[in-house]
Amino acid sequence: MNNRIRKLTGTAMLSALAYVLMFLEFPIPFLIPPFIKMDFSELPALMASFAYGPLWGVAVCLIKNLLHLMNTQTGGVGELSNFILGACFVFVSGLIYIKIHTKKGALIGSLIGAAAMGVISLFTNYYIVYPIYTNFMPMETIIGAYQLIVPSVQDLWDCLLIFNLPFTIFKGLCSVLVTMLIYKPLRNILKGT
């Protein structure tokens, strides 16, 4: 019983931290359009996935995005994308960490998770996120924002391959780096040992 309460409490605290980290987002000028921002809100979800299991990491992704809906500037589209990609990242990472329960396994899992998140982003952005987003901004305007950086992009698929895929993987790798630095000292606190 205590283990379940610890996991629920830890997940709640990590979800709150992830929610706060969503507000510390920033654009990366000249590399990606300003409506795509960098944040570290997957970091607590990745730690939950390692400490408690992959489903707990997914729960952190869900809770932070449900909370963020109260402050959405994208009509929920950004939160939907953040949840899908974050859940993919932490689930794959945590699943591999369960099988290879070492620091090396955590690193391998999170690197594969970051790559999986990048690949999944191509399809979720192309078939779900951007089609919904066009209700708020015309596709020509979206592609135009990318063309301001690289004028040769022709269509959404070009934009996703040239910009979103590398950005999404880079975002995941940043969370991997920070997690590798801070997880071990925090592991005992999260696990209550």
N, C-alpha and C positions, 0 to 999 in steps of 0.2 A: 504493500500500500504506500509506504513512504517513497519508494522509487517512482511510482506513478505521480504522486504529488510533486516530487522534485522535478520530474519531466514537465509537468503542466506549468509549474511556477517558472522554471527555466525558459520554457517556450514563450510564456507571457512576457517575461523580461526581455528576451531576445527579440520578440516581435515589436515591443515598444521601442527598443533601440533601433531596429530596422526602420520603423516608421519615422523616427527622428532623422535618421541618416538619409531618408528620401528627400528631406527638405534641404540637405546640404549638396544639392546637385549643381553642376556647373557645365557650361558649354565648352567645347574644345574648338575655338575659332580656327578657321582656315583648313580644318581637317574633316569636319562633318557639319551638316546644317545645324543652325542654332536650336531647332526644335527637338533635337536629339541631345540628351544631356548625360553626363557622367555622374554616377553616385556609387556609394559603397553599401547600399542597403542589402545586398546579397550576402555580405560578410557575416552578419549574425545568423542568417538562415543556414549558411555553410557550417558554422560552428554547431548549430543545433543538429544538423544532419550527422556530423561526426560524433557528437556527444550522446545523442539519444536515438539516432536512426534516421533514415531518409524521409520517412513520412512526417517526422517532427520538423525537419527542415522545410518541407513543402507547406506544413501548417504555418510556419513563420512567414513564408512568402504570401500565403493566403491572407493571414490576419493583417499584415502591414498594408497590403493593397486594399483590403476592405476598409481599413481605417482611413487610408489616403483618399478614398472616394469622396470623403467629406470636403476635401480641398482640391478636387480634380480641376485641371485646366484643359483637359483633353476629352471631356465627356465620358470618361471611363476607359477610353481606348488605350491610353498610356498605362493605366493600371492593369488592364487585361494583358497587354504585351509583357509588362514587367512580371506579372504572375506566371504566365506560360513559360517564359524564358528562365526566370529564376527557379521555378519548380523543376524544370528540366535539368538545370545546372546542379542544384543541390541533391536531387534524387539520384542522378547518375553518380555523382561524387560519393554520396553516402553508401550507395549500393556496392560500389567497388571497395570502399573502405571496410565494409562488413566482411568482404571476402579476403582482403589483404589488410589485416588490422595492425598496420605498422605506419610509421611516419612516411615511409616510401609508398605504401598503399594509399595514404591520404593524398600524397602529391600526385601519384598516377591517377587516382580517381578524380581529383579536382581538375587536372589537366584535360582528361578525357571529358569531364563534365563541361568545361569551358568550350572545348571544341564542339561538343554535341549542342550546346546552347547556340553557338554560332551557326551551325548548319540548320538547326530547327528554326532559327530566326529568319532564314531565307524564305522558308515556306509559310510560316505564320504571318510574317509581314506581307508577303505577296498575296496570300489567299484570304487572310482574315483582317489584320490590323490596318493596312493601308486602304483596302476597300471600304472599311468602316470610317476611316479617317477622312475619306473624300466627302463625307457628309458635312465636314467642317471646313475643308480646304480642297479646292479643285486639284486633280492630279497634275495638271500643267504647272500649278504653283509649287507643288511638292517637288516635281522633277526640276523645275527652275531653280529651287534652292540648292539642289545638288549641282546643277550646271554652273552656278556662280563659282563653285570651287573647281570643278573639272568640266569645262564646256563640252567635251566630247561625249558625255553620257547621253544616251538616246531614250532610254525607257526605264521603267521602275526596276526591272531585273538588273540592268547595268548599275543602277544606284545601290541596290541591295548587295550586289557582289563586290563593288568597288569600295563602298563606304560601310554599310551596316554589318556585313560579315566580319571584317577585321576589327571594327569598333566593338562588336559584341564579344568577340574572343578576347580582345584586349581588356575589356571591362571585367570579364571573368578572371583573367590572369592577375589583374590587380587584387581582386578578392583572394585569390589563391596565395599570392605573395604575403599579404597581410595576415591571413589565417595561419600560414606556416610559421610566421613570426610570433603570433600571440596565442595560438591555440593551446600549446603545451602548458604554459603557465596558468591558463584559465581552465584547463580540462578538469583539474581536481575540484575547482569551485563548482563548475557546471554539473559534475557527477556527484558532488557532495562527499568526496573522499578525502 
